[in-house]
Protein backbone atom coordinates (compact mmCIF):
# COMPACT_ATOMS: atom_id res chain seq x y z
CA UNK A 1 0.00 0.00 0.00
CA UNK A 2 0.90 3.68 -0.53
CA UNK A 3 3.65 2.77 -2.98
CA UNK A 4 5.88 1.05 -0.39
CA UNK A 5 5.33 -2.56 -1.54
CA UNK A 6 8.41 -2.65 -3.76
CA UNK A 7 10.64 -1.38 -0.95
CA UNK A 8 9.25 -3.90 1.51
CA UNK A 9 9.78 -6.73 -0.97
CA UNK A 10 13.35 -5.64 -1.58
CA UNK A 11 14.04 -5.48 2.15
CA UNK A 12 12.50 -8.92 2.65
CA UNK A 13 14.60 -10.35 -0.17
CA UNK A 14 17.77 -8.87 1.32
CA UNK A 15 16.92 -10.28 4.75
CA UNK A 16 16.20 -13.69 3.24
CA UNK A 17 19.51 -13.64 1.37
CA UNK A 18 21.38 -12.69 4.54
CA UNK A 19 19.70 -15.53 6.46
CA UNK A 20 20.57 -18.04 3.75
CA UNK A 21 24.16 -16.81 3.77
CA UNK A 22 24.39 -17.46 7.52
CA UNK A 23 22.88 -20.93 7.18
CA UNK A 24 24.88 -21.85 4.09
CA UNK A 25 28.38 -23.27 4.09
CA UNK A 26 31.45 -21.52 2.70
CA UNK A 27 30.81 -22.96 -0.77
CA UNK A 28 27.52 -21.04 -1.20
CA UNK A 29 28.73 -17.64 -0.05
CA UNK A 30 30.24 -16.71 -3.41
CA UNK A 31 26.97 -17.42 -5.21
CA UNK A 32 24.86 -15.60 -2.66
CA UNK A 33 27.08 -12.51 -2.77
CA UNK A 34 26.25 -12.10 -6.45
CA UNK A 35 22.56 -11.83 -5.56
CA UNK A 36 23.29 -9.34 -2.77
CA UNK A 37 25.25 -7.09 -5.11
CA UNK A 38 22.37 -6.94 -7.57
CA UNK A 39 19.88 -6.18 -4.82
CA UNK A 40 22.00 -3.34 -3.48
CA UNK A 41 22.97 -1.67 -6.78
CA UNK A 42 19.73 -1.33 -8.72
CA UNK A 43 16.11 -2.38 -8.39
CA UNK A 44 14.98 -2.35 -11.97
CA UNK A 45 13.90 -5.50 -13.78
CA UNK A 46 16.87 -5.75 -16.12
CA UNK A 47 19.49 -5.74 -13.39
CA UNK A 48 17.48 -8.17 -11.27
CA UNK A 49 17.33 -10.59 -14.17
CA UNK A 50 21.09 -10.34 -14.73
CA UNK A 51 21.74 -10.88 -11.02
CA UNK A 52 19.57 -13.98 -10.94
CA UNK A 53 21.33 -15.40 -14.00
CA UNK A 54 24.76 -14.76 -12.46
CA UNK A 55 23.60 -16.33 -9.20
CA UNK A 56 22.33 -19.47 -10.97
CA UNK A 57 25.57 -19.74 -12.97
CA UNK A 58 27.77 -19.48 -9.89
CA UNK A 59 25.56 -21.88 -7.97
CA UNK A 60 25.88 -24.45 -10.74
CA UNK A 61 29.68 -24.26 -10.67
CA UNK A 62 30.29 -24.53 -6.94
CA UNK A 63 30.64 -27.77 -5.00
CA UNK A 64 28.76 -28.70 -1.88
CA UNK A 65 29.71 -31.08 0.89
CA UNK A 66 27.55 -34.03 1.78
CA UNK A 67 27.05 -34.19 5.58
CA UNK A 68 26.87 -38.00 5.53
CA UNK A 69 29.92 -38.91 3.44
CA UNK A 70 31.84 -35.67 4.06
CA UNK A 71 32.65 -35.50 0.34
CA UNK A 72 32.38 -32.52 -1.98
CA UNK A 73 30.24 -33.00 -5.09
CA UNK A 74 28.77 -30.85 -7.79
CA UNK A 75 25.55 -28.99 -7.20
CA UNK A 76 23.74 -31.33 -9.61
CA UNK A 77 24.12 -34.15 -7.06
CA UNK A 78 21.96 -32.34 -4.48
CA UNK A 79 18.19 -31.78 -4.34
CA UNK A 80 16.87 -28.51 -5.69
CA UNK A 81 14.67 -27.61 -2.73
CA UNK A 82 16.11 -25.22 -0.19
CA UNK A 83 17.57 -26.93 2.87
CA UNK A 84 20.13 -25.94 5.45
CA UNK A 85 22.51 -28.82 4.76
CA UNK A 86 20.87 -31.50 2.63
CA UNK A 87 22.59 -34.82 1.85
CA UNK A 88 23.45 -35.71 -1.71
CA UNK A 89 21.00 -37.68 -3.84
CA UNK A 90 23.03 -40.88 -3.50
CA UNK A 91 22.90 -40.79 0.29
CA UNK A 92 19.29 -39.62 0.30
CA UNK A 93 18.06 -42.66 -1.64
CA UNK A 94 20.51 -45.13 -0.10
CA UNK A 95 19.58 -47.56 2.64
CA UNK A 96 20.02 -46.16 6.12
CA UNK A 97 20.29 -48.39 9.18
CA UNK A 98 17.38 -48.05 11.52
CA UNK A 99 17.51 -48.22 15.27
CA UNK A 100 16.80 -51.41 17.18
CA UNK A 101 13.73 -51.52 19.37
CA UNK A 102 13.04 -53.85 22.28
CA UNK A 103 9.46 -54.09 23.55
CA UNK A 104 8.66 -50.90 21.69
CA UNK A 105 11.55 -48.96 23.27
CA UNK A 106 14.40 -47.76 21.07
CA UNK A 107 17.79 -48.95 22.32
CA UNK A 108 20.62 -46.49 22.78
CA UNK A 109 22.87 -46.12 19.74
CA UNK A 110 26.60 -45.59 20.32
CA UNK A 111 28.64 -43.94 17.60
CA UNK A 112 31.78 -45.74 16.46
CA UNK A 113 34.05 -42.96 17.71
CA UNK A 114 32.37 -42.79 21.10
CA UNK A 115 34.68 -43.80 23.93
CA UNK A 116 33.60 -46.99 25.68
CA UNK A 117 35.10 -48.93 28.56
CA UNK A 118 35.17 -52.62 27.68
CA UNK A 119 36.67 -54.98 30.27
CA UNK A 120 38.49 -52.09 31.88
CA UNK A 121 40.11 -50.77 28.69
CA UNK A 122 39.08 -47.42 27.21
CA UNK A 123 38.58 -47.97 23.50
CA UNK A 124 36.23 -47.28 20.62
CA UNK A 125 35.07 -49.17 17.55
CA UNK A 126 37.62 -47.35 15.38
CA UNK A 127 40.44 -49.02 17.38
CA UNK A 128 41.58 -45.71 18.82
CA UNK A 129 43.37 -46.30 22.13
CA UNK A 130 44.35 -42.68 22.78
CA UNK A 131 42.16 -42.49 25.88
CA UNK A 132 43.72 -45.61 27.42
CA UNK A 133 47.25 -44.37 26.76
CA UNK A 134 46.34 -41.04 28.33
CA UNK A 135 44.88 -42.88 31.32
CA UNK A 136 48.13 -44.79 31.87
CA UNK A 137 50.23 -41.64 31.54
CA UNK A 138 47.98 -39.78 33.99
CA UNK A 139 48.39 -42.61 36.49
CA UNK A 140 52.20 -42.46 36.31
CA UNK A 141 52.26 -38.66 36.58
CA UNK A 142 49.88 -38.76 39.54
CA UNK A 143 52.13 -41.27 41.30
CA UNK A 144 55.20 -39.09 40.68
CA UNK A 145 53.40 -36.07 42.14
CA UNK A 146 52.30 -38.11 45.15
CA UNK A 147 55.84 -39.26 45.88
CA UNK A 148 57.11 -35.72 45.38
CA UNK A 149 54.74 -34.30 47.98
CA UNK A 150 55.13 -37.14 50.50
CA UNK A 151 58.83 -37.11 51.22
CA UNK A 152 58.20 -38.64 54.64
CA UNK A 153 57.69 -42.04 53.00
CA UNK A 154 60.69 -44.32 53.18
CA UNK A 155 62.45 -45.41 50.01
CA UNK A 156 61.34 -48.99 50.53
CA UNK A 157 57.69 -48.02 50.82
CA UNK A 158 57.90 -45.78 47.74
CA UNK A 159 59.40 -48.54 45.62
CA UNK A 160 56.83 -51.00 46.95
CA UNK A 161 54.07 -48.58 46.01
CA UNK A 162 55.40 -48.33 42.44
CA UNK A 163 55.64 -52.11 42.08
CA UNK A 164 52.08 -52.63 43.31
CA UNK A 165 50.44 -49.90 41.21
CA UNK A 166 52.38 -48.96 38.08
CA UNK A 167 53.43 -52.48 37.15
CA UNK A 168 49.87 -53.87 36.97
CA UNK A 169 48.66 -50.63 35.39
CA UNK A 170 51.09 -51.08 32.49
CA UNK A 171 50.72 -54.85 32.17
CA UNK A 172 46.92 -54.82 32.11
CA UNK A 173 46.33 -52.90 28.89
CA UNK A 174 49.66 -52.81 27.07
CA UNK A 175 49.31 -56.20 25.27
CA UNK A 176 46.02 -55.23 23.59
CA UNK A 177 46.67 -51.60 22.62
CA UNK A 178 49.24 -50.10 20.28
CA UNK A 179 51.81 -47.71 21.70
CA UNK A 180 53.57 -45.50 19.13
CA UNK A 181 57.30 -45.35 19.71
CA UNK A 182 57.36 -41.63 20.57
CA UNK A 183 54.61 -41.99 23.14
CA UNK A 184 56.30 -45.05 24.63
CA UNK A 185 59.49 -43.04 25.07
CA UNK A 186 57.49 -40.44 26.98
CA UNK A 187 56.06 -43.26 29.08
CA UNK A 188 59.57 -44.50 29.76
CA UNK A 189 60.73 -41.03 30.85
CA UNK A 190 57.74 -40.61 33.18
CA UNK A 191 58.33 -44.05 34.68
CA UNK A 192 62.00 -43.30 35.36
CA UNK A 193 61.05 -39.95 36.89
CA UNK A 194 58.63 -41.74 39.19
CA UNK A 195 61.41 -44.07 40.36
CA UNK A 196 63.69 -41.10 40.97
CA UNK A 197 61.04 -39.59 43.21
CA UNK A 198 60.76 -42.87 45.09
CA UNK A 199 64.54 -42.90 45.61
CA UNK A 200 64.30 -39.21 46.60
CA UNK A 201 66.76 -38.22 43.91
CA UNK A 202 67.00 -34.99 42.00
CA UNK A 203 65.27 -34.92 38.58
CA UNK A 204 68.64 -34.04 37.05
CA UNK A 205 70.16 -37.34 38.14
CA UNK A 206 71.42 -39.42 35.23
CA UNK A 207 68.96 -42.03 33.99
CA UNK A 208 71.78 -44.52 33.52
CA UNK A 209 72.00 -44.89 37.28
CA UNK A 210 68.49 -46.37 37.29
CA UNK A 211 68.85 -48.61 34.25
CA UNK A 212 72.33 -50.06 34.79
CA UNK A 213 72.62 -53.56 36.32
CA UNK A 214 73.36 -53.88 39.99
CA UNK A 215 76.75 -55.51 39.41
CA UNK A 216 77.77 -52.36 37.50
CA UNK A 217 76.67 -50.02 40.25
CA UNK A 218 73.16 -49.27 38.96
CA UNK A 219 69.74 -49.69 40.51
CA UNK A 220 68.46 -52.01 37.75
CA UNK A 221 64.78 -50.98 37.93
CA UNK A 222 62.24 -52.88 35.88
CA UNK A 223 61.52 -50.65 32.89
CA UNK A 224 58.21 -50.52 30.97
CA UNK A 225 59.82 -52.36 28.04
CA UNK A 226 60.43 -55.42 30.24
CA UNK A 227 56.92 -55.18 31.69
CA UNK A 228 55.45 -54.96 28.20
CA UNK A 229 57.52 -57.92 26.98
CA UNK A 230 56.37 -60.16 29.82
CA UNK A 231 52.73 -59.08 29.49
CA UNK A 232 52.70 -59.54 25.69
CA UNK A 233 54.10 -63.07 25.79
CA UNK A 234 51.68 -63.98 28.57
CA UNK A 235 48.79 -62.59 26.54
CA UNK A 236 49.80 -64.65 23.49
CA UNK A 237 50.15 -67.77 25.62
CA UNK A 238 46.62 -67.38 26.98
CA UNK A 239 45.23 -66.76 23.49
CA UNK A 240 46.84 -69.96 22.15
CA UNK A 241 45.91 -72.06 25.17
CA UNK A 242 42.11 -72.16 24.98
CA UNK A 243 39.91 -73.10 22.04
CA UNK A 244 37.49 -70.20 22.37
CA UNK A 245 38.06 -68.34 19.11
CA UNK A 246 41.14 -66.47 20.24
CA UNK A 247 43.33 -69.43 19.30
CA UNK A 248 42.10 -69.33 15.70
CA UNK A 249 42.72 -65.57 15.50
CA UNK A 250 46.19 -65.99 16.99
CA UNK A 251 47.00 -68.70 14.47
CA UNK A 252 46.03 -66.42 11.59
CA UNK A 253 48.19 -63.64 13.02
CA UNK A 254 51.12 -66.01 13.48
CA UNK A 255 50.91 -67.36 9.93
CA UNK A 256 50.68 -63.83 8.53
CA UNK A 257 53.90 -62.93 10.33
CA UNK A 258 55.66 -66.01 8.99
CA UNK A 259 54.53 -65.44 5.40
CA UNK A 260 55.23 -61.71 5.38
CA UNK A 261 58.80 -62.05 6.60
CA UNK A 262 59.62 -65.43 5.03
CA UNK A 263 60.28 -67.23 8.32
CA UNK A 264 59.83 -70.85 9.34
CA UNK A 265 59.38 -70.69 13.09
CA UNK A 266 59.50 -68.43 16.13
CA UNK A 267 63.29 -68.32 16.25
CA UNK A 268 63.44 -67.00 12.70
CA UNK A 269 60.89 -64.34 13.61
CA UNK A 270 63.00 -63.16 16.52
CA UNK A 271 66.07 -62.96 14.32
CA UNK A 272 64.15 -61.01 11.67
CA UNK A 273 62.69 -58.64 14.27
CA UNK A 274 66.17 -57.36 15.13
CA UNK A 275 66.27 -55.48 11.80
CA UNK A 276 62.78 -53.95 12.04
CA UNK A 277 61.64 -50.82 13.82
CA UNK A 278 59.07 -50.46 16.57
CA UNK A 279 56.35 -49.12 14.27
CA UNK A 280 56.94 -51.82 11.64
CA UNK A 281 56.31 -54.62 14.13
CA UNK A 282 53.53 -53.06 16.19
CA UNK A 283 50.80 -54.13 13.74
CA UNK A 284 51.36 -57.86 14.43
CA UNK A 285 51.26 -59.23 17.96
CA UNK A 286 53.74 -62.06 17.42
CA UNK A 287 56.17 -59.88 15.50
CA UNK A 288 55.97 -57.20 18.16
CA UNK A 289 56.65 -59.72 20.92
CA UNK A 290 59.69 -60.97 18.99
CA UNK A 291 60.89 -57.39 18.57
CA UNK A 292 60.67 -56.84 22.33
CA UNK A 293 62.72 -59.94 23.09
CA UNK A 294 65.34 -58.96 20.52
CA UNK A 295 65.72 -55.47 22.00
CA UNK A 296 66.00 -56.84 25.54
CA UNK A 297 68.50 -59.47 24.46
CA UNK A 298 66.67 -62.73 25.22
CA UNK A 299 65.34 -65.59 23.10
CA UNK A 300 62.06 -67.49 23.42
CA UNK A 301 61.79 -71.07 22.20
CA UNK A 302 58.11 -71.80 21.54
CA UNK A 303 56.04 -73.58 18.92
CA UNK A 304 52.51 -72.36 19.65
CA UNK A 305 50.68 -74.37 16.99
CA UNK A 306 52.46 -77.69 16.96
CA UNK A 307 50.12 -80.29 15.41
CA UNK A 308 51.15 -82.87 18.04
CA UNK A 309 49.82 -80.77 20.91
CA UNK A 310 46.47 -81.55 22.50
CA UNK A 311 45.31 -77.99 21.88
CA UNK A 312 45.82 -78.50 18.13
CA UNK A 313 43.64 -81.61 18.00
CA UNK A 314 40.06 -81.37 16.82
CA UNK A 315 37.23 -81.65 19.34
CA UNK A 316 35.87 -84.75 17.62
CA UNK A 317 39.25 -86.50 17.94
CA UNK A 318 39.45 -85.65 21.63
CA UNK A 319 35.91 -86.92 22.20
CA UNK A 320 36.72 -90.16 20.40
CA UNK A 321 39.82 -90.68 22.53
CA UNK A 322 37.80 -90.13 25.70
CA UNK A 323 35.18 -92.65 24.57
CA UNK A 324 37.87 -95.22 23.74
CA UNK A 325 39.57 -94.83 27.09
CA UNK A 326 36.25 -95.22 28.91
CA UNK A 327 35.45 -98.46 27.06
CA UNK A 328 38.87 -99.91 27.69
CA UNK A 329 38.77 -99.17 31.38
GINORFEN-V699383 format. One record per helix or strand. SS is the DSSP state (2 for helix, 1 for strand). FROM is the first residue (numbers start at 0). LEN is the number of residues. If there is no record, write none. Layout:
SS	FROM	LEN
SS	FROM	LEN
This chain:
2	4	19
2	25	16
2	44	17
1	62	3
1	71	3
2	74	3
1	77	1
1	87	1
2	88	5
1	100	2
1	104	2
1	115	3
1	120	3
2	129	20
2	154	22
2	180	18
2	207	4
2	213	3
2	223	18
2	245	16
2	265	8
2	277	4
2	284	12
2	314	14
